[in-house]
Amino acid sequence: MHYIFSDPDISFDPAKVLDDYRLAALSRACSLLVRKEVFSGRAKFGIYGDGKELCQLALANSMQAGDYVSGYYRDQTIGVAIGDLTWPQYFAQLYGHPDIQFDPHSGGRQMNNHHATRWLDDSGEWLDQTIRYNSVAGISSTAGQAPRALGIAYASKLYRERTDLAEHAALFSKGGQEVCFTTIGDASTSEGMYLECINAAGVLQVPIVFSVWDDGYGISVPIEYQTTKSSISKALAGYQRTETEKGLEIIQVKAWDYPGLIAAYQKAAKLAREEMVPCLVHVIECTQPQGHSASGSHERYKSADRLQFEQEADCNLHFHAWILSKGFASEEELKAIDDESTILARKYQKEAFAAYMAAIEVDKKSFLRIAKNLYDSTNEPGLLEPILAELNELQYPIFSDLVRAGRKALREFRFFQGPAVKLLRKWLAELEARNHRRFSSHQMSESKDSPLLIQEVKATYEKEPSLVDGREILNKSFAKFLEDPRVFILGEDVGKIGDVNQTLAGLQDKFGPLKVTDTGIREISIVGQGIGASMRGLRPIVEIQYLDYIFYPFAILSDDWACLHYRTAGGQKAPMIVRTRGHRLEGIWHSGSPMAVLLNGLRGVHFCVPRNMTQAAGMYRTLLAGDDPGLVVECLNGYRLKEPMPTNLEEIVVPLGVPEILREGNDLTVVTYGSMCRIVMEAAEALAEMGISVEVIDVQTLLPFDRFHHILTSIQKTHRVLFADEDMPGGASAYMMQEVLDKQGAFTWLDSPARCLAARPHRPAYSSDGDYFSKPNVENVVDTVYEMMRESDPSLFPAIYF
């Protein structure tokens, strides 16, 4: 190969060049140490950015305060270059140190190289993003960083083009001049979500710079099996902008060519910042000196020629040569930098590991003191000594080892009830509380703006209220929400036609296309636009046209959005609202109710299932007043059903996690939600005629679920319960049963076994017959309740069908 450096018309400051060399050398030394720490047993897993140092330096040098990087899990050099990461933090994250003072990026919750600027203060309030270089919380799902990067850049466009946002921009934008840089390995450019975001960026014309670190492999799979023409820039050539057509600017540059990289990123950043031209920088001939990660060896799948190339094309070696050719430093000066980097890397590693062990040692010493007290007071060395021996044999004990030892000790001393045992119980309870904080806090907002703190405002009505279509209630509500400049609605068909159910009719004309925005059919990037924008102080309501289509962006919703606040230990938040419609209508792909999938995949999101549009409006108001993410599933068959128009529609607030009793009864409690509320209420009327008094409870939200145990109170009265919904068997009905029987302890109050009534174990067949035979119907509810009552008194409730 020929290694000829570019000669751009750029003036290089020798001092700055040497600073870059120091950082490249230190980053490489730290990468090498990560692998060693994993093999030593001090770290669980390691991944590193060796071979990508120069391209990352060039990217960082093109950034300005207020810019963002939505990165790949190799971007350590960028993080340090922009001052968002220190090397002690890098190693603290490697060890999983659960203290934000040492790992402010994730509090030990993410593996190393997952960076996140802390945008929230200790109270959960926004900090100023415009004065810092910003890292958007990393995720391991390769390509998952692209959708929210699109949204970060989209927010710059909104702040630039919408004057009404000026009063809200102080902490988030300087006139929309910010650029979002997003990075990825070449193999992951084959992901559909990445290609979708490339297309969306070209359509939207937002200030985003896509960077591809092309090292020729996706773990062990070479690029010829990954990418058309074995080149993402060639494959995407049709997206290249022209003099007459908008698109992307595509730039290719070599990973070892420092001057070429600097020029490439200066060009890309300038185009994105000044002209809002999205750019793709394809960095080719990257190397990966240690292979993919600490979990394997690239010698197993790379040829001898490729391994030779890895050595010859090493970017740091070529940087070294270029500096010498320019006379910026001598060989001796560069060697001194290399030697110092090795020393510094070891120093930072040792400091981080010592701090991590010291945190554990505090709790270990407390346990040992209590153990000695236990030993002295019981004189039972045979019970305690094996536990202590097992603990002391551990070279590097962690927090779970201490909990394990404490639990074993309590089990062994279960027949002793003296002060020493009570002290051990107290120590263990306090340690468990600290560990909950360390490893499980911030799943939801803990700020004063938590939607759980918002007070209920019930709907009020005139004595004889007017009846209107449910869609009209939502239309008036969204018109009010959109008066807040931060609120915008994004989705397919939401603008010109006012969405497929007319709930947004006329709102684009009233508020403009940047407030009510039509998009293409691209759910992943729609969601990404919303996530990124909500990270920058805006309040998007993102529409997934039908609930069945939520599976297209589900990976992003689950891997990024739902767990963002948790995985940053309260450092970042994305209070986006996803709006969709589901439950009953007609057909396999328009009648979905996959609640269990959403429940299990979207923990960290408030999950609202309103029975009508008035309740939906109140839930939107609650979510918009709070700072947590939320999902609202409207009833697909409810838009043209008549509802009474409230007199206080603009004030209604529906509390989250608080069920509502729709009908009082004494014989049996039916717990349900959404479209099933109408089915159950109709069934309750029929059952009343048969002498059965049913209490009907609408849970209103599945996450959170019945925070104050109202359902338990009902069961204490009726002593029987049926959980009914439209999910498949074992889905949300089983979830509700577990919540009530296990968590609320309702089992002891039951006179009959609890029952679940769900849909058939398949998707709903087409037509009204499909609705009837695929989903629970009135007769199903009546018969199930009747049979439950018949079990208690067959003479009063004789058999009907047999």
Long-range contacts (C-beta under 8 A, 24 or more apart in sequence): 1-309, 1-312, 1-313, 3-256, 3-313, 3-318, 5-257, 5-258, 5-259, 5-260, 5-318, 5-322, 5-325, 6-253, 6-257, 6-259, 6-260, 6-263, 7-259, 8-259, 8-260, 8-262, 8-263, 10-259, 10-262, 10-263, 10-266, 12-259, 12-262, 12-326, 12-328, 14-326, 14-328, 14-329, 17-258, 17-323, 17-326, 17-328, 18-323, 18-328, 18-329, 18-333, 18-337, 20-57, 20-61, 20-258, 20-319, 21-319, 21-320, 21-323, 21-329, 21-334, 21-337, 22-337, 22-340, 22-341, 23-53, 23-57, 23-77, 23-80, 23-81, 24-53, 24-54, 24-57, 24-77, 24-315, 24-316, 24-319, 25-316, 25-337, 25-338, 25-341, 26-80, 26-87, 26-341, 26-344, 26-345, 27-53, 27-76, 27-77, 27-80, 28-53, 28-316, 28-341, 29-341, 29-342, 29-344, 29-345, 30-76, 30-87, 30-90, 30-91, 30-345, 30-348, 30-349, 31-76, 31-289, 31-290, 32-290, 32-345, 33-91, 33-345, 33-346, 33-349, 34-94, 34-112, 34-294, 35-290, 35-294, 37-91, 37-94, 37-95, 37-349, 37-353, 38-294, 39-294, 41-395, 41-396, 42-95, 42-353, 42-396, 43-94, 43-95, 43-112, 43-294, 44-96, 44-111, 45-111, 45-293, 45-294, 45-295, 46-94, 46-111, 46-112, 46-293, 46-294, 47-73, 47-74, 47-111, 47-112, 47-113, 47-292, 47-293, 47-294, 48-74, 48-76, 48-112, 48-113, 48-290, 48-293, 49-74, 49-75, 49-76, 49-77, 49-113, 50-287, 50-288, 50-289, 50-290, 51-215, 51-255, 51-286, 51-287, 51-288, 51-289, 51-310, 51-314, 51-315, 52-77, 52-213, 52-215, 52-255, 52-283, 52-286, 52-315, 53-77, 53-315, 53-316, 53-319, 54-255, 54-256, 54-257, 54-258, 54-261, 54-315, 54-316, 54-318, 54-319, 55-211, 55-213, 55-253, 55-255, 55-261, 55-283, 55-286, 55-315, 56-81, 56-183, 57-81, 57-258, 57-261, 58-258, 58-261, 58-262, 58-264, 58-265, 59-181, 59-183, 59-209, 59-211, 59-265, 59-281, 61-262, 61-265, 62-181, 62-265, 62-266, 62-268, 62-269, 63-133, 63-179, 63-181, 63-269, 64-177, 64-178, 64-179, 64-273, 65-130, 65-131, 65-132, 65-133, 66-129, 66-130, 66-131, 66-132, 66-133, 66-134, 66-173, 66-174, 66-177, 66-178, 67-133, 67-134, 67-178, 67-179, 67-180, 67-181, 68-134, 68-135, 68-136, 68-149, 68-152, 68-178, 68-179, 68-180, 68-181, 69-133, 69-134, 69-135, 69-136, 69-180, 69-181, 69-182, 69-183, 70-136, 70-145, 70-146, 70-148, 70-149, 70-152, 70-180, 70-181, 70-182, 70-183, 70-532, 71-115, 71-135, 71-136, 71-138, 71-145, 71-181, 71-182, 71-183, 72-138, 72-142, 72-145, 72-183, 72-184, 72-185, 72-213, 73-111, 73-113, 73-114, 73-138, 73-140, 74-113, 74-183, 74-185, 74-213, 75-113, 75-115, 75-138, 75-183, 76-113, 76-115, 78-183, 79-115, 79-135, 82-133, 82-135, 83-132, 83-133, 84-115, 84-117, 84-132, 84-133, 84-134, 84-135, 85-115, 85-135, 86-348, 87-344, 87-345, 87-348, 88-348, 88-351, 88-352, 88-355, 89-352, 90-348, 90-352, 91-348, 91-349, 91-351, 91-352, 91-353, 92-352, 92-355, 92-356, 94-352, 95-352, 95-353, 95-356, 96-356, 96-398, 97-352, 97-355, 97-356, 97-359, 98-399, 98-438, 98-439, 99-359, 99-438, 100-569, 100-570, 100-571, 102-352, 102-355, 102-356, 104-571, 105-135, 105-137, 105-138, 105-568, 105-571, 106-137, 106-567, 106-568, 106-569, 106-571, 107-438, 107-568, 107-569, 107-570, 107-571, 108-438, 108-439, 108-569, 109-439, 109-566, 109-567, 109-568, 109-569, 110-138, 110-140, 110-567, 111-140, 113-138, 114-138, 114-139, 114-140, 114-567, 116-567, 116-568, 116-571, 116-572, 117-571, 117-572, 118-568, 118-571, 118-572, 119-535, 119-571, 119-572, 119-573, 120-447, 120-570, 120-571, 120-572, 120-573, 123-447, 123-448, 124-445, 124-446, 124-447, 124-448, 124-449, 124-570, 124-573, 124-627, 125-447, 126-171, 126-172, 126-537, 127-171, 128-170, 128-171, 129-171, 129-172, 129-536, 130-170, 130-171, 130-172, 130-173, 130-174, 130-178, 136-180, 136-532, 136-535, 136-572, 137-560, 137-564, 137-567, 137-568, 137-571, 137-572, 139-559, 139-560, 140-559, 141-555, 141-559, 141-560, 142-184, 142-185, 142-187, 142-188, 142-191, 143-184, 143-188, 143-189, 143-191, 143-193, 143-194, 144-193, 144-555, 144-556, 144-559, 144-560, 145-182, 145-183, 145-184, 146-182, 146-184, 146-193, 146-194, 146-197, 146-210, 146-528, 147-193, 147-196, 147-197, 147-524, 147-525, 147-527, 147-528, 147-529, 147-531, 147-532, 147-553, 147-556, 147-560, 148-528, 148-531, 148-532, 148-535, 148-556, 148-560, 148-574, 149-180, 149-181, 149-182, 149-197, 149-208, 149-528, 149-532, 150-180, 150-197, 150-200, 150-201, 150-204, 150-206, 150-208, 150-525, 150-528, 150-529, 150-532, 151-528, 151-529, 151-530, 151-531, 151-532, 151-533, 151-534, 151-535, 152-178, 152-180, 152-208, 152-532, 152-533, 152-535, 152-536, 153-179, 153-180, 153-201, 153-206, 153-207, 153-208, 153-272, 153-278, 153-532, 154-204, 154-206, 154-529, 154-532, 154-533, 155-532, 155-533, 155-535, 155-536, 155-537, 155-538, 156-180, 156-206, 156-207, 156-276, 157-204, 157-205, 157-206, 157-207, 157-276, 158-488, 158-514, 158-533, 158-538, 159-536, 160-276, 161-514, 162-485, 162-514, 164-485, 165-485, 165-486, 165-538, 167-485, 168-485, 168-486, 168-537, 168-538, 169-537, 171-537, 172-536, 172-537, 172-538, 173-536, 176-207, 177-273, 178-207, 178-273, 179-207, 179-208, 179-209, 179-269, 179-272, 179-273, 180-206, 180-207, 180-208, 180-209, 180-532, 181-208, 181-209, 181-211, 182-208, 182-209, 182-210, 182-211, 183-211, 183-212, 183-213, 184-210, 184-211, 184-212, 184-213, 185-212, 185-213, 185-214, 185-215, 185-218, 186-212, 186-213, 186-214, 186-215, 186-216, 186-218, 186-223, 186-226, 186-227, 186-232, 187-217, 187-218, 187-219, 187-221, 187-223, 187-226, 187-227, 188-218, 189-226, 189-227, 189-232, 190-218, 190-226, 190-227, 192-524, 193-524, 193-525, 193-528, 193-555, 193-556, 196-522, 196-524, 196-525, 197-524, 197-525, 197-528, 198-236, 198-239, 198-248, 198-280, 199-239, 199-522, 199-525, 200-520, 200-522, 200-525, 200-528, 200-529, 201-248, 201-278, 202-239, 202-246, 202-247, 202-248, 202-278, 203-520, 204-278, 204-529, 205-246, 205-276, 205-277, 205-278, 206-276, 206-278, 207-272, 207-273, 207-276, 207-277, 207-278, 208-272, 208-278, 208-279, 209-265, 209-268, 209-269, 209-272, 209-278, 209-279, 209-280, 209-281, 210-248, 210-278, 210-279, 210-280, 210-281, 211-280, 211-281, 211-283, 212-280, 212-281, 212-282, 212-283, 213-255, 213-283, 213-286, 214-255, 214-282, 214-283, 214-284, 214-285, 214-286, 215-286, 215-287, 215-288, 216-286, 216-306, 217-288, 217-292, 217-298, 217-301, 217-302, 219-292, 219-296, 220-292, 220-298, 220-300, 220-301, 231-282, 231-284, 232-280, 232-282, 233-280, 233-282, 236-280, 239-280, 241-277, 248-277, 248-278, 248-279, 248-280, 249-277, 249-278, 249-279, 249-280, 250-279, 250-280, 250-282, 251-279, 251-280, 251-281, 251-282, 252-281, 252-282, 252-284, 253-281, 253-282, 253-283, 253-284, 254-283, 254-284, 254-285, 255-283, 255-284, 255-285, 255-286, 255-287, 255-313, 255-315, 256-285, 256-313, 256-314, 256-315, 256-317, 256-318, 256-319, 257-318, 258-315, 258-318, 258-319, 258-322, 259-322, 285-313, 286-315, 287-313, 287-314, 287-315, 289-314, 357-396, 360-397, 360-398, 360-399, 360-402, 363-399, 363-402, 363-431, 363-434, 364-391, 364-397, 364-402, 366-427, 367-391, 367-402, 367-405, 367-406, 367-427, 370-420, 370-423, 370-424, 370-427, 371-409, 371-424, 373-420, 373-423, 374-409, 374-413, 374-420, 374-421, 374-424, 376-420, 377-418, 377-419, 377-420, 378-413, 378-416, 378-418, 378-420, 380-413, 380-416, 383-409, 383-412, 383-413, 384-409, 384-412, 384-413, 387-412, 399-431, 399-435, 399-438, 402-431, 403-428, 403-431, 403-432, 403-435, 406-431, 441-566, 441-569, 441-570, 442-565, 442-566, 442-568, 442-569, 442-570, 443-565, 443-566, 443-603, 443-604, 444-565, 444-604, 444-606, 444-628, 445-565, 445-573, 445-626, 445-627, 445-628, 446-570, 447-627, 449-625, 449-626, 449-627, 450-626, 450-627, 450-628, 451-606, 451-622, 451-623, 451-625, 451-626, 451-627, 451-628, 451-630, 451-656, 452-626, 452-656, 452-657, 452-704, 452-707, 453-626, 454-622, 454-625, 454-626, 454-653, 454-655, 455-653, 455-655, 456-653, 456-654, 456-655, 456-658, 457-618, 457-648, 457-651, 457-652, 457-653, 458-652, 459-614, 459-618, 459-646, 459-648, 459-649, 459-652, 460-646, 460-647, 460-648, 461-644, 461-645, 461-646, 461-647, 462-647, 465-644, 465-645, 465-646, 465-647, 466-644, 466-645, 467-642, 467-643, 467-644, 467-645, 468-642, 468-643, 468-645, 469-639, 469-640, 469-641, 469-642, 469-643, 470-612, 470-613, 470-614, 470-635, 470-638, 470-639, 470-640, 470-641, 470-642, 470-643, 471-501, 471-502, 471-503, 471-505, 471-613, 471-639, 471-640, 472-645, 473-613, 473-614, 473-617, 473-643, 473-645, 473-646, 473-649, 474-503, 474-613, 474-616, 474-617, 474-634, 474-639, 475-502, 475-503, 475-504, 475-505, 475-506, 475-507, 476-649, 476-650, 477-617, 477-620, 477-621, 477-649, 477-650, 478-503, 478-504, 478-507, 478-541, 478-620, 479-507, 479-510, 480-650, 481-541, 481-620, 481-621, 481-624, 482-507, 482-510, 482-511, 482-515, 482-516, 484-539, 484-624, 486-537, 486-538, 486-539, 487-515, 487-538, 487-539, 487-540, 487-541, 487-624, 488-514, 488-515, 488-516, 488-517, 488-533, 488-538, 488-539, 488-540, 488-541, 489-515, 489-516, 489-517, 489-540, 489-541, 489-542, 489-543, 489-579, 490-517, 490-519, 490-526, 490-529, 490-530, 490-540, 490-541, 490-542, 490-543, 491-517, 491-518, 491-519, 491-526, 491-542, 491-543, 491-544, 491-545, 491-579, 492-518, 492-519, 492-520, 492-521, 492-526, 492-543, 492-545, 493-518, 493-545, 494-518, 494-543, 499-543, 499-545, 500-545, 501-581, 501-639, 502-639, 503-613, 503-639, 523-549, 523-550, 523-552, 523-553, 524-552, 524-553, 524-556, 526-553, 527-553, 527-556, 527-557, 527-561, 527-576, 527-578, 528-553, 528-556, 530-576, 530-578, 531-556, 531-560, 531-561, 531-564, 531-574, 531-576, 533-576, 534-573, 534-574, 534-575, 534-576, 534-629, 535-572, 535-573, 535-574, 539-575, 539-576, 539-577, 539-624, 540-576, 540-577, 541-576, 541-577, 541-579, 541-620, 542-576, 542-577, 542-578, 542-579, 543-578, 543-579, 543-580, 544-578, 544-579, 544-580, 545-580, 545-581, 546-580, 546-581, 546-582, 546-589, 546-590, 546-592, 546-636, 547-580, 547-581, 547-582, 547-583, 547-592, 547-593, 547-594, 547-633, 547-636, 548-582, 548-589, 548-590, 548-591, 548-592, 548-594, 549-580, 549-589, 550-578, 550-580, 550-598, 551-597, 554-597, 554-601, 557-601, 557-602, 557-605, 558-601, 558-602, 561-604, 561-605, 561-629, 562-601, 562-602, 562-603, 562-604, 562-605, 562-629, 563-603, 563-604, 564-604, 564-629, 565-604, 565-628, 566-604, 573-627, 573-628, 573-629, 574-629, 575-623, 575-626, 575-627, 575-628, 575-629, 575-630, 576-629, 577-620, 577-623, 577-624, 577-629, 577-630, 577-631, 577-632, 578-629, 578-630, 578-631, 578-632, 579-620, 579-632, 579-634, 580-631, 580-632, 580-633, 580-634, 581-633, 581-634, 581-635, 581-636, 582-633, 582-634, 582-635, 582-636, 583-633, 583-635, 583-636, 583-637, 583-674, 583-675, 583-676, 583-726, 584-635, 584-636, 584-637, 584-675, 584-726, 584-771, 584-775, 585-636, 585-637, 585-771, 586-764, 586-766, 586-767, 586-768, 586-770, 586-771, 587-764, 587-766, 587-770, 588-763, 588-764, 588-765, 588-766, 589-763, 590-636, 591-636, 591-763, 591-764, 591-770, 591-771, 591-774, 591-775, 592-763, 593-674, 593-725, 593-726, 593-727, 593-732, 593-759, 593-775, 594-727, 594-728, 594-731, 595-702, 595-725, 595-726, 595-727, 595-731, 595-732, 595-735, 596-727, 596-728, 596-730, 596-731, 596-732, 596-734, 596-735, 598-631, 599-702, 599-703, 599-732, 599-735, 602-631, 602-703, 603-703, 604-629, 605-629, 605-630, 605-631, 605-703, 606-630, 606-631, 606-656, 606-701, 606-703, 606-704, 607-631, 607-633, 607-701, 607-702, 607-703, 608-632, 608-633, 608-654, 608-656, 608-700, 608-701, 609-633, 609-673, 609-674, 609-699, 609-700, 609-701, 609-702, 610-634, 610-635, 610-654, 610-674, 610-700, 611-635, 611-638, 611-673, 611-674, 611-675, 611-677, 611-678, 611-698, 611-700, 612-638, 612-641, 612-643, 613-638, 613-639, 613-643, 614-643, 614-644, 614-646, 614-649, 614-652, 615-654, 615-700, 617-649, 617-652, 618-652, 618-653, 618-654, 619-654, 619-656, 619-700, 619-701, 621-652, 621-653, 621-654, 622-653, 622-654, 622-655, 622-656, 625-653, 633-674, 635-674, 635-675, 636-675, 637-675, 638-675, 654-700, 656-700, 656-701, 656-704, 656-707, 657-701, 657-704, 657-705, 657-706, 657-707, 657-708, 658-700, 658-701, 658-706, 658-707, 658-708, 658-710, 659-697, 659-698, 659-699, 659-700, 659-706, 659-710, 659-711, 660-697, 660-698, 660-700, 661-695, 661-696, 661-697, 661-710, 661-714, 662-696, 662-697, 662-698, 663-694, 663-695, 663-696, 664-695, 665-693, 665-694, 665-695, 665-696, 665-718, 666-693, 666-695, 666-717, 666-718, 667-692, 667-693, 667-694, 667-718, 667-720, 667-789, 668-692, 668-693, 668-694, 668-695, 668-718, 668-720, 668-721, 668-722, 668-785, 668-788, 668-789, 669-694, 669-695, 669-697, 669-711, 669-714, 669-715, 669-717, 669-718, 669-720, 669-721, 669-722, 670-694, 670-695, 670-696, 670-697, 670-721, 670-722, 670-723, 670-724, 670-781, 670-785, 671-697, 671-699, 671-711, 671-721, 671-722, 671-723, 671-724, 671-736, 671-740, 672-696, 672-697, 672-698, 672-699, 672-723, 672-724, 672-725, 673-698, 673-699, 673-700, 673-702, 673-725, 674-725, 674-726, 675-726, 676-724, 676-725, 676-726, 676-776, 679-724, 679-776, 679-777, 679-778, 679-781, 680-724, 680-781, 682-778, 683-778, 683-779, 683-781, 683-782, 683-785, 686-778, 686-782, 687-782, 687-785, 687-786, 690-782, 690-786, 690-797, 691-796, 692-785, 692-786, 692-789, 692-797, 694-785, 699-736, 702-732, 702-735, 702-736, 705-735, 705-736, 705-739, 706-739, 706-740, 706-744, 709-744, 711-740, 711-744, 711-746, 712-740, 712-744, 712-745, 712-746, 712-749, 715-740, 715-746, 715-749, 715-750, 716-746, 716-749, 719-749, 719-750, 719-751, 719-752, 720-750, 720-751, 720-752, 720-754, 720-788, 720-789, 720-792, 721-746, 721-750, 721-754, 721-755, 722-754, 722-755, 722-756, 722-757, 722-781, 722-784, 722-785, 722-788, 723-754, 723-755, 723-756, 723-757, 724-756, 724-757, 724-758, 724-776, 724-781, 724-784, 725-757, 725-758, 725-759, 725-776, 726-758, 726-759, 726-775, 726-776, 727-758, 727-759, 728-758, 728-759, 728-760, 728-761, 728-762, 729-756, 729-758, 729-759, 729-761, 730-758, 731-758, 732-758, 733-757, 733-758, 751-792, 752-788, 752-791, 752-792, 755-784, 755-788, 757-781, 757-784
